[in-house]
């Protein structure tokens, strides 16, 4: 762990980015079902050419891409049998 800490001191912006993503992961994980459904409704209602990964959800403080990444990574309902490594 000491190596990681010394690398963090050399690159302070790395620690800031890491902490930002920890916060966003926590926010996505703790969103209510109502909030998640609201976000997906926004996805469905807007034409695909109007939504891109850098679009901002002001009420939630994250971009579309950040929500998508952390929703997929934190989704416990994902079937593990669907992913196979051969």
C-alpha positions as CSV (number, residue, x, y, z in Angstrom):
1,X,0.0,0.0,0.0
2,X,3.0,2.3,0.5
3,X,3.8,2.3,-3.2
4,X,0.3,3.4,-4.0
5,X,0.4,6.2,-1.4
6,X,3.7,7.5,-2.7
7,X,2.4,7.5,-6.3
8,X,-0.7,9.4,-5.1
9,X,1.6,12.1,-3.7
10,X,3.3,12.4,-7.0
11,X,0.0,12.7,-8.9
12,X,-2.4,14.6,-6.6
13,X,-5.0,14.9,-9.4
14,X,-5.2,11.1,-9.5
15,X,-6.4,10.9,-6.0
16,X,-9.0,13.6,-6.6
17,X,-10.4,11.8,-9.7
18,X,-10.4,8.5,-7.7
19,X,-12.4,10.1,-4.9
20,X,-14.8,11.7,-7.4
21,X,-15.6,8.3,-8.9
22,X,-16.0,6.8,-5.4
23,X,-18.6,9.5,-4.6
24,X,-20.4,8.9,-7.9
25,X,-20.4,5.2,-7.5
26,X,-21.9,5.7,-4.0
27,X,-24.6,8.0,-5.3
28,X,-25.6,5.6,-8.1
29,X,-25.7,2.7,-5.7
30,X,-27.9,4.6,-3.2
31,X,-30.3,6.1,-5.8
32,X,-33.9,5.1,-5.1
33,X,-35.8,3.0,-7.6
34,X,-37.9,6.1,-8.4
35,X,-34.8,8.1,-9.3
36,X,-33.3,5.3,-11.5
37,X,-36.7,4.9,-13.3
38,X,-36.7,8.7,-13.8
39,X,-33.2,8.6,-15.4
40,X,-34.2,5.7,-17.7
41,X,-37.4,7.6,-18.6
42,X,-35.2,10.6,-19.7
43,X,-33.2,8.1,-21.8
44,X,-36.3,6.8,-23.5
45,X,-38.0,10.1,-24.1
46,X,-35.1,11.9,-25.8
47,X,-34.0,11.1,-29.3
48,X,-30.8,9.1,-29.3
49,X,-28.9,11.9,-31.2
50,X,-29.7,14.3,-28.3
51,X,-28.1,12.2,-25.6
52,X,-24.4,11.6,-25.4
53,X,-22.1,10.4,-22.6
54,X,-21.2,14.0,-21.6
55,X,-24.8,15.2,-21.1
56,X,-25.2,16.3,-17.5
57,X,-27.9,15.3,-15.1
58,X,-28.0,18.5,-13.0
59,X,-30.3,17.1,-10.4
60,X,-28.0,14.2,-9.8
61,X,-24.6,15.8,-10.3
62,X,-23.3,13.3,-12.8
63,X,-23.1,12.8,-16.6
64,X,-25.0,10.2,-18.6
65,X,-21.8,8.2,-19.1
66,X,-20.9,8.2,-15.4
67,X,-24.4,7.0,-14.5
68,X,-24.3,4.3,-17.1
69,X,-20.9,3.0,-16.1
70,X,-21.6,2.8,-12.4
71,X,-25.1,1.5,-12.9
72,X,-23.7,-1.5,-14.9
73,X,-20.8,-2.0,-12.5
74,X,-23.0,-1.9,-9.4
75,X,-25.9,-3.9,-10.8
76,X,-26.3,-6.9,-8.6
77,X,-29.1,-8.4,-10.7
78,X,-26.7,-9.0,-13.6
79,X,-26.6,-12.7,-14.5
80,X,-23.1,-14.0,-13.9
81,X,-23.9,-16.9,-16.3
82,X,-24.3,-14.5,-19.1
83,X,-20.6,-13.6,-18.9
84,X,-18.3,-16.4,-19.8
85,X,-14.6,-16.4,-20.3
86,X,-13.2,-19.1,-22.5
